[in-house]
Amino acid sequence: MGAGRVLSPNTLLNRARRHLVSPSGSGRPMSRQELAEAVNGYLLITHGQRSELDETYIGKLERGEHRWPNSKYREAFRSVLMVEGDAQLGFYVIRASATATTPAGIAANNNEPRPSDLTVFPHPLTYVRYERGWSQQDLANLILRRTQATFHAGDVSKWENGGVSPDHATQLAIAAELGVDTGTVSALGWPYWLPAGVRIDTTFDWTWDQALAALGREAESAMLDRRAFLTLGGVAVATLTDRWLGTDAPRLIPAMRGGRLDTTVVDCLEQRLPTMRSLDASLGGAGVRGIVDSELRLVTNLLLASRYDEPTGRRMAAIAAELGRLAGYASFDAGFHTAAERYWIAALRASHAADDRMLGANILKCMSLQRVDLRQTADALSIASSALASAQNAHPRVVAMLTIRLARTSAAAGDRTRAERLLASADTAMGRAPDHATAAPAWAGYFDEAEYYAQAAACYRLVHRPAEAEAWLAKALELQPASRVRDRATYRIWRAENLIDLRNVEQACDLTRSALGDLQTSRSARNTGRIRRLRNRLAQYDGISDARTLVEQIDSMEFI
């Protein structure tokens, strides 16, 4: 280590490791020793090289003592941690200069985080800058050169983090620098026209072969996508949902390649789906997305390389669709929003190929929730409306689930009257569910009374009716199954915030303590954001000892 060099911890490598679940089956994040052993195994299998990396070496990397392992080590780390480039793991050459701790090609700027310190890319513009080695001030200077308008790094930061959009002239200047034509800028709108990585195609044909090709592209590759932003704007979303609603299921031509796919294998794969759902609910998206992606790859490979008849093919497509939905939800829960979009659209195509409209509607429901979380309420309403429109003859439990999703989306959009009307409709549908002649689909099983009460409470919170929300949240937590650790954490946090609204800070502190215990088991980026927002609210009650202690405890904890 050079004399006088200030060490910068490699947070990217640390977080990439902690995003993987331990192979021991404990449900905890992968340890340093387990990562070392996985790298040693990769080197032995791939290169025949015996290595003795251990937790001490991984610790030195994570503390920033070493930043540039040799080429084979870097290859092994990329493979084990499932990233595409060295910079995504904080690996770079340390140069003997004043900017020694800055990755090659990235301009130093003390007022913004280096891309090597980013776990994911929060905005398309961040991704664009990172690919080109621009700091925020570099981009501001490029705009000045083209428009003579003065901008600063702080302006670019607002575009990336503050929900502010540059004006049209500035967008055209950025587009010119990036080689994007003005028609694309106008057609797609900010920030969707930015060339921020691979775009998701929504103009495809809804055929069986195209559905399988989409699964083949997204299984595994979506897992490597570190973008944390949406790539589909309103026009693309509307095109997707309209074509899904208006296109009949494709004709399946029996596959004649490979070995025959035995129905006992299909039975086994179907029987594993409840386990995948349970693991997601218990461990959170960051803990299971790799497992679900592996299962999706297995099913996809069987679809692409086996012989089967039409009924078997459609069953397999339905399994792939549900696994794609789960992989998308796990990615969404872990904060990888582009990966979630990619999985969900491939899953929607698979559900269409399976001729299972309700399975597709459930995928759209998930896509709508993502857009509510990211405050894209117009798109969320469009998607949730399409999901419900397809479900008029569905099982009452499914109708209730999709109706309450549209109610919550309407509440988020500020339409209180519509939200309350939809809540009443959902209540009617839920009341009919127990007496229905047929069973609800297996994937709808999670939407039980506990989940129904929680979603109703979410609606009441959004329309600022905390007293009603408190009653529904109390009931939801009373009925919540012990296995749904992530949701229990979510609803405890919601209720704690709601109790603060009701000026009951002491009980809010009790619920926060309980939620913190759940967060140690279930690794969810969404819940990490929620607990940090709750922490900021508790910090306003510095005079209450419990609140002050909880703020200190949250500050000391490591979340994903």
Secondary structure, DSSP 4 states (H G I P E B T S, - for coil): --TTPPP---HHHHHHHHTSBPTTSSSSBPPHHHHHHHHHHHHHHHH-------HHHHHHHHHTS-----HHHHHHHHHHHT-SSGGGGT--PPPSSTTTTSPTT----TTS--GGG-SSB-SHHHHHHHHHT--HHHHHHHHHHHH-----HHHHHHHHHSS----HHHHHHHHHHHT--HHHHHHH-TTTTS--SPPPP------HHHHHHHHHHHTTTGGG--B-S----HHHHHHHHHHHHH-PPPPPPPEESSEE--HHHHHHHHHHHHHHHHHHHHH-HHHHHHHHHHHHHHHHHHHHHEEE-HHHHHHHHHHHHHHHHHHHHHHHHHT-HHHHHHHHHHHHHHHHHTT-HHHHHHHHHHHHHHHHHTT-HHHHHHHHHHHHHTTTTS-HHHHHHHHHHHHHHHHHTT-HHHHHHHHHHHHHHHHHGGG-SSPPPGGGTT-SHHHHHHHHHHHHHHTT-HHHHHHHHHHHHHH--TT-HHHHHHHHHHHHHHHHHTT-HHHHHHHHHHHHHHHHHS--HHHHHHHHHHHHHHGGGTTSHHHHHHHHHHHH----
